Amino acid sequence: MNIEELSPSLVDSLDPSVEINITLEDSQTLSHAIMQLLDRPNPFESLQNNPAEKEHLDQLLKVVVERFEGPANPDMAFELHKSLNTIYDYQINAFAKAPQYDPTLMDVMAKLESAWLAFEKKRMPQEDIPTEPKAFSKWLKQYVLKHPSSNHPLFQYLADESKKEEMSYFFSQEVTIDPRFDDLIALMQVGIKTPGIKMELASNFWDEMGNGVPEDVHTELFSRLYSELDIYRDGETFADVLERASWQALACGNTLLYSVLHRKNLNIGLGALGTVEIISPFRFSHLVRGFKRLGLSDEASEYHQTHISIDARHGNGWLTNAIRPTVAQSVEAREEVFFGSMLRMNTSMDYCEHMAKTFALDVNK
C-alpha cells in the first residue's frame, strides 16, 4: 500500500525515516487485495514466498465465490464484479506493474468467472432456438426487442422527467461500456478468419474511429457530453469515475469484456455486442430527447443523435453479416450467440432496475 492511501492523521504521525510495510493481509476485501497485487512486479512469486498472504487471498476469494448469488447479495456482487473488472481493466490498460498473464491473477479471474457464469446460466431462458440461420437472426432481434430491459421505463424517465444531476449520474455509470467500446470492437476482430464477419466488425470499428476524422472519434464525442454533464470532478480521470460504478454497471461492463478478452468466447461476444447495437436506437432516441429538454448542446448530444440511425444499420448488418454465418456452423454456435445476447440483456436489466430505484422511479405506473 502506498503512503497516500493512509488516512491524513495516520500519515502525520509516521516517522518518514521508517519504512512502511503493509502486507496483503491488511486487505479486508478481495477487490482491495487485487489492487495491491497489481502493484507488484510478480504477484505469483511474491505469494509463493509468503504463504500467509496466499492463504489470506484464498480465503477472501473463497468467501466471494461461495456467497455470490447476483442481486440477492449486493455486497458479494460488488466484490465479485469490482475484482473482475479490475483484472479485466489491467488486461487492456497499462496501469499495473504486474505482468499481463500473472498466474495468480489469472487463477482469481477464472474462479470469479466460474461463479458468475454459473449464476447467469441459471437465469437463462429455455427456448427452442431456430436452426435455420436467417430465421435465427430474425428471431433473435425480435426476442431482444421484447426483453423488458430493451424499453425499460428508465429511458422514458430520462427523456421526459430526469434532472440534470440524474442524467449525470446515469452517465457516470455508463463509463463501464461507452468510452471503451472501440477497444471492445478491436479485440473482437482478433483471430476471425471469415472475411464477411471481419469486414462487418471492421466497418463498425471504423465508425467508432470517426471514419478517420480525429474530432469525430467516438471517445472524443463522449468527452464533450461528459464535460457538459460534469462527469469528471476536479482533475478526475476515467479510472476515478470507474471507482464510483455500481456493481450493476460493473456487471454490464464485465459482460462485454468477458466476451472479447477470451478467444473461446467469440460467439458469446457476437451475441453480446450485437445486442448492444440492436437496443441502442430506442435508448439513444430517448436520451437525445432528455438532452434537449435539459439544454445540452448539439455537440454534447452528437454521438447519440447520429447513432440512432447508425446503430440501426450496424445492428442489422451485425445480424446479417456476422451472426448469421456464425450460427450456420453448429448448434453450439447458436446457443453461444443466444447466451451472449441474454447475458447482456439480463445484466442490463439489473442495471436498469438499480437506476430506477436510485431515481425512486415507479416502474409499474
C-alpha positions as CSV (number, residue, x, y, z in Angstrom):
1,M,0.0,0.0,0.0
2,N,1.3,3.5,-0.8
3,I,1.5,6.1,1.9
4,E,-1.1,8.2,0.0
5,E,-3.7,5.5,0.8
6,L,-3.4,6.0,4.5
7,S,-5.6,8.5,6.5
8,P,-4.1,12.0,6.9
9,S,-4.0,11.7,10.7
10,L,-2.1,8.5,10.5
11,V,0.3,9.8,7.9
12,D,1.1,12.9,10.0
13,S,2.1,10.6,12.9
14,L,4.5,8.5,10.9
15,D,8.3,8.8,11.2
16,P,9.4,9.4,7.5
17,S,12.6,7.5,8.1
18,V,10.7,4.3,9.0
19,E,9.7,2.1,6.0
20,I,6.0,1.3,5.9
21,N,5.3,-2.4,5.4
22,I,1.6,-3.1,4.9
23,T,1.0,-6.5,3.5
24,L,-1.8,-8.0,1.6
25,E,-3.1,-9.5,4.8
26,D,-4.2,-6.0,5.8
27,S,-6.8,-6.1,2.9
28,Q,-10.3,-6.7,4.2
29,T,-11.8,-7.1,0.8
30,L,-10.9,-9.1,-2.3
31,S,-11.1,-6.0,-4.6
32,H,-8.5,-4.2,-2.4
33,A,-6.2,-7.2,-2.4
34,I,-6.4,-7.4,-6.2
35,M,-5.3,-3.7,-6.4
36,Q,-2.3,-4.5,-4.1
37,L,-1.3,-7.4,-6.2
38,L,-1.4,-5.3,-9.4
39,D,1.2,-3.0,-7.8
40,R,3.7,-5.9,-7.6
41,P,6.1,-6.8,-10.4
42,N,5.5,-10.5,-9.8
43,P,2.3,-11.3,-7.7
44,F,2.7,-15.1,-8.2
45,E,6.2,-15.2,-6.9
46,S,5.6,-12.8,-4.0
47,L,2.7,-15.0,-2.8
48,Q,4.8,-18.2,-3.2
49,N,7.3,-16.6,-0.9
50,N,4.7,-15.5,1.6
51,P,2.2,-18.4,2.4
52,A,0.3,-16.3,4.9
53,E,-0.6,-13.7,2.3
54,K,-1.5,-16.5,-0.2
55,E,-3.8,-18.1,2.4
56,H,-5.4,-14.7,3.1
57,L,-6.1,-14.1,-0.6
58,D,-7.5,-17.6,-1.0
59,Q,-9.9,-17.0,1.9
60,L,-11.1,-13.7,0.6
61,L,-11.7,-15.3,-2.8
62,K,-13.5,-18.3,-1.3
63,V,-15.9,-16.1,0.6
64,V,-16.8,-14.1,-2.6
65,V,-17.2,-17.2,-4.8
66,E,-19.3,-19.1,-2.3
67,R,-21.6,-16.3,-1.3
68,F,-22.1,-14.7,-4.7
69,E,-25.8,-15.0,-5.8
70,G,-26.3,-12.0,-8.0
71,P,-28.8,-9.3,-6.8
72,A,-29.7,-11.4,-3.8
73,N,-26.3,-10.5,-2.1
74,P,-25.3,-7.0,-3.2
75,D,-22.1,-6.9,-1.1
76,M,-20.8,-10.1,-2.7
77,A,-22.0,-8.9,-6.2
78,F,-20.0,-5.8,-5.8
79,E,-16.8,-7.6,-4.6
80,L,-17.0,-10.1,-7.5
81,H,-17.7,-7.6,-10.2
82,K,-15.3,-5.0,-8.9
83,S,-12.5,-7.5,-8.6
84,L,-13.2,-9.0,-12.0
85,N,-13.5,-5.6,-13.7
86,T,-10.1,-4.6,-12.2
87,I,-8.4,-7.7,-13.6
88,Y,-10.1,-7.1,-17.0
89,D,-9.1,-3.5,-17.0
90,Y,-5.5,-4.4,-16.4
91,Q,-5.7,-6.7,-19.4
92,I,-6.3,-3.8,-21.7
93,N,-4.7,-0.8,-20.0
94,A,-1.1,-0.2,-18.9
95,F,-1.7,0.9,-15.3
96,A,-0.3,-2.1,-13.4
97,K,3.2,-3.3,-12.6
98,A,2.1,-7.0,-12.7
99,P,2.7,-9.0,-15.9
100,Q,-0.3,-9.4,-18.1
101,Y,-0.8,-13.1,-17.5
102,D,0.4,-13.5,-14.0
103,P,-0.7,-17.0,-12.9
104,T,-2.2,-15.8,-9.6
105,L,-4.4,-13.1,-11.2
106,M,-5.5,-15.5,-14.0
107,D,-6.5,-18.1,-11.4
108,V,-8.5,-15.5,-9.4
109,M,-10.2,-14.3,-12.7
110,A,-11.1,-17.9,-13.7
111,K,-12.7,-18.6,-10.3
112,L,-14.7,-15.4,-10.3
113,E,-15.9,-16.0,-13.8
114,S,-16.9,-19.6,-12.9
115,A,-19.1,-18.4,-10.0
116,W,-20.6,-15.5,-12.1
117,L,-21.4,-17.6,-15.1
118,A,-22.9,-20.4,-13.0
119,F,-25.4,-17.9,-11.7
120,E,-26.1,-16.3,-15.1
121,K,-26.7,-19.8,-16.7
122,K,-29.4,-20.5,-14.0
123,R,-31.4,-17.5,-15.2
124,M,-31.1,-18.1,-18.9
125,P,-34.5,-18.6,-20.6
126,Q,-35.0,-22.1,-22.1
127,E,-36.1,-21.5,-25.7
128,D,-36.5,-23.6,-28.8
129,I,-33.8,-21.8,-30.9
130,P,-34.5,-21.7,-34.7
131,T,-32.0,-23.8,-36.6
132,E,-32.1,-22.0,-40.0
133,P,-29.6,-19.1,-39.9
134,K,-31.9,-16.4,-41.4
135,A,-34.8,-17.5,-39.2
136,F,-32.4,-17.4,-36.1
137,S,-31.2,-13.8,-36.8
138,K,-34.8,-12.6,-37.2
139,W,-35.9,-14.4,-34.1
140,L,-33.0,-13.1,-32.0
141,K,-33.7,-9.5,-33.0
142,Q,-37.4,-9.9,-32.0
143,Y,-36.5,-11.7,-28.8
144,V,-34.1,-8.9,-27.8
145,L,-36.5,-6.1,-28.6
146,K,-39.2,-7.8,-26.5
147,H,-36.9,-8.2,-23.5
148,P,-38.1,-5.9,-20.6
149,S,-34.8,-4.1,-20.4
150,S,-35.0,-3.0,-24.1
151,N,-37.7,-0.5,-23.5
152,H,-37.4,-0.1,-19.7
153,P,-39.3,2.8,-18.2
154,L,-36.0,4.2,-17.1
155,F,-35.4,5.6,-20.5
156,Q,-38.8,7.3,-20.7
157,Y,-37.9,8.9,-17.4
158,L,-34.5,10.1,-18.6
159,A,-36.2,11.6,-21.7
160,D,-39.1,13.4,-20.0
161,E,-38.5,13.9,-16.3
162,S,-34.9,13.5,-15.1
163,K,-32.9,16.3,-13.5
164,K,-29.5,17.1,-14.9
165,E,-27.8,15.6,-11.9
166,E,-29.7,12.4,-12.5
167,M,-28.6,12.3,-16.1
168,S,-25.1,13.0,-14.9
169,Y,-25.2,10.0,-12.5
170,F,-26.6,7.8,-15.3
171,F,-23.6,8.6,-17.5
172,S,-21.1,8.2,-14.6
173,Q,-22.3,4.6,-14.6
174,E,-22.1,4.3,-18.4
175,V,-18.3,4.6,-18.2
176,T,-18.1,0.8,-17.9
177,I,-19.1,0.5,-21.5
178,D,-19.2,3.7,-23.6
179,P,-15.7,5.0,-23.5
180,R,-14.1,1.6,-24.3
181,F,-16.4,0.4,-27.0
182,D,-13.8,1.0,-29.6
183,D,-11.4,-1.3,-27.8
184,L,-14.1,-4.0,-27.5
185,I,-14.7,-4.0,-31.2
186,A,-11.0,-4.0,-31.9
187,L,-10.5,-7.1,-29.7
188,M,-13.4,-8.9,-31.2
189,Q,-11.7,-8.9,-34.6
190,V,-8.6,-10.8,-33.5
191,G,-8.5,-14.3,-34.9
192,I,-11.6,-14.1,-37.1
193,K,-10.9,-15.7,-40.5
194,T,-14.3,-15.4,-42.2
195,P,-13.9,-12.2,-44.4
196,G,-17.6,-11.2,-44.2
197,I,-17.6,-11.3,-40.4
198,K,-14.3,-9.5,-40.1
199,M,-15.4,-6.8,-42.6
200,E,-18.6,-6.2,-40.6
201,L,-16.7,-5.7,-37.4
202,A,-14.0,-3.6,-39.2
203,S,-16.8,-1.3,-40.5
204,N,-18.2,-0.9,-37.0
205,F,-14.7,-0.2,-35.7
206,W,-14.0,2.4,-38.4
207,D,-17.2,4.1,-37.4
208,E,-16.0,4.2,-33.8
209,M,-12.9,5.9,-35.1
210,G,-14.9,8.7,-36.6
211,N,-14.4,7.3,-40.1
212,G,-10.9,8.8,-40.0
213,V,-11.8,12.2,-38.7
214,P,-10.0,12.7,-35.3
215,E,-12.6,15.1,-33.8
216,D,-15.3,12.6,-34.7
217,V,-13.7,9.6,-32.9
218,H,-16.4,8.4,-30.5
219,T,-14.4,8.7,-27.4
220,E,-13.9,12.3,-28.3
221,L,-17.6,12.8,-28.8
222,F,-18.3,11.3,-25.5
223,S,-15.8,13.6,-23.8
224,R,-17.9,16.6,-24.9
225,L,-21.0,15.1,-23.3
226,Y,-19.2,14.1,-20.1
227,S,-17.8,17.7,-19.9
228,E,-21.3,19.3,-20.1
229,L,-22.7,16.8,-17.6
230,D,-19.7,17.4,-15.2
231,I,-18.9,13.7,-15.0
232,Y,-15.3,14.3,-14.2
233,R,-14.9,16.2,-11.0
234,D,-11.9,18.3,-10.3
235,G,-9.0,16.7,-12.2
236,E,-10.6,13.2,-12.2
237,T,-9.7,10.6,-14.8
238,F,-11.6,7.7,-16.3
239,A,-10.3,5.4,-13.5
240,D,-11.6,7.8,-10.8
241,V,-15.1,7.7,-12.3
242,L,-14.9,4.0,-12.6
243,E,-14.3,3.8,-8.9
244,R,-17.8,5.1,-8.4
245,A,-19.5,2.5,-10.6
246,S,-22.2,0.3,-9.0
247,W,-21.9,-3.4,-9.2
248,Q,-24.7,-3.5,-11.8
249,A,-22.8,-1.1,-14.0
250,L,-19.6,-3.2,-13.5
251,A,-21.5,-6.3,-14.4
252,C,-22.6,-4.7,-17.7
253,G,-19.0,-3.8,-18.5
254,N,-17.8,-7.2,-17.4
255,T,-20.2,-8.9,-19.8
256,L,-18.6,-7.3,-22.8
257,L,-15.0,-7.6,-21.5
258,Y,-15.5,-11.3,-20.7
259,S,-16.9,-11.7,-24.3
260,V,-13.8,-10.2,-26.0
261,L,-10.8,-11.0,-23.8
262,H,-11.1,-14.8,-24.3
263,R,-10.8,-16.2,-27.8
264,K,-13.1,-19.1,-26.9
265,N,-15.9,-16.6,-26.2
266,L,-16.1,-15.2,-29.8
267,N,-19.6,-16.4,-30.4
268,I,-20.7,-15.1,-27.0
269,G,-19.2,-11.8,-27.9
270,L,-21.0,-11.7,-31.2
271,G,-24.3,-12.1,-29.3
272,A,-23.5,-9.6,-26.6
273,L,-22.1,-6.8,-28.7
274,G,-24.6,-7.4,-31.4
275,T,-27.4,-7.0,-28.9
276,V,-25.9,-3.6,-27.8
277,E,-26.3,-2.5,-31.4
278,I,-29.9,-3.7,-31.6
279,I,-31.1,-2.0,-28.5
280,S,-29.2,1.3,-28.9
281,P,-31.6,3.2,-31.3
282,F,-34.5,3.1,-28.9
283,R,-32.4,4.1,-25.9
284,F,-30.5,6.8,-27.7
285,S,-33.6,8.4,-29.1
286,H,-34.9,8.8,-25.5
287,L,-31.5,10.1,-24.3
288,V,-31.4,12.7,-27.0
289,R,-34.8,13.9,-26.0
290,G,-33.6,14.2,-22.5
291,F,-30.5,16.2,-23.6
292,K,-32.6,18.7,-25.5
293,R,-35.0,19.1,-22.6
294,L,-32.1,19.7,-20.2
295,G,-30.5,22.3,-22.5
296,L,-27.4,20.3,-23.5
297,S,-25.6,21.5,-26.7
298,D,-25.8,19.8,-30.1
299,E,-22.1,19.0,-29.7
300,A,-22.8,17.1,-26.5
301,S,-25.6,15.1,-28.0
302,E,-23.9,14.4,-31.3
303,Y,-22.8,10.8,-30.6
304,H,-26.3,9.7,-29.5
305,Q,-28.1,11.7,-32.2
306,T,-26.0,10.2,-35.1
307,H,-26.1,6.7,-33.7
308,I,-29.9,6.4,-33.6
309,S,-29.6,5.7,-37.4
310,I,-26.0,4.4,-37.4
311,D,-26.7,1.7,-34.8
312,A,-29.9,0.6,-36.5
313,R,-27.7,-0.1,-39.6
314,H,-25.0,-1.7,-37.6
315,G,-27.5,-3.9,-35.7
316,N,-29.0,-5.2,-39.0
317,G,-25.5,-5.6,-40.5
318,W,-24.2,-7.5,-37.5
319,L,-27.2,-9.9,-37.6
320,T,-26.8,-10.5,-41.4
321,N,-23.1,-10.5,-41.9
322,A,-21.7,-11.7,-38.5
323,I,-24.3,-13.7,-36.6
324,R,-26.0,-15.4,-39.5
325,P,-22.8,-17.0,-40.9
326,T,-21.7,-17.9,-37.4
327,V,-24.8,-19.8,-36.3
328,A,-24.8,-21.7,-39.6
329,Q,-21.8,-23.6,-38.3
330,S,-23.3,-25.6,-35.4
331,V,-26.0,-25.9,-32.8
332,E,-23.3,-24.9,-30.2
333,A,-22.7,-21.6,-32.1
334,R,-26.4,-20.7,-31.9
335,E,-26.5,-21.5,-28.2
336,E,-23.4,-19.4,-27.5
337,V,-24.7,-16.4,-29.5
338,F,-28.0,-16.6,-27.7
339,F,-26.2,-16.9,-24.3
340,G,-24.1,-13.8,-25.1
341,S,-27.3,-11.9,-26.0
342,M,-29.1,-12.8,-22.9
343,L,-26.1,-12.2,-20.7
344,R,-26.1,-8.7,-22.0
345,M,-29.9,-8.3,-21.5
346,N,-30.1,-9.8,-18.1
347,T,-27.2,-7.7,-16.7
348,S,-28.7,-4.7,-18.4
349,M,-32.0,-5.4,-16.6
350,D,-30.2,-5.5,-13.2
351,Y,-28.7,-2.1,-14.2
352,C,-32.0,-0.5,-15.3
353,E,-33.6,-1.7,-12.1
354,H,-30.8,-0.2,-10.0
355,M,-31.1,3.1,-11.8
356,A,-34.9,3.1,-11.4
357,K,-34.5,2.5,-7.7
358,T,-31.9,5.2,-7.4
359,F,-34.2,7.7,-9.0
360,A,-37.2,6.5,-6.9
361,L,-38.9,5.7,-10.2
362,D,-42.2,3.7,-10.1
363,V,-41.7,1.3,-12.9
364,N,-45.2,-0.1,-12.6
365,K,-47.2,3.0,-13.3
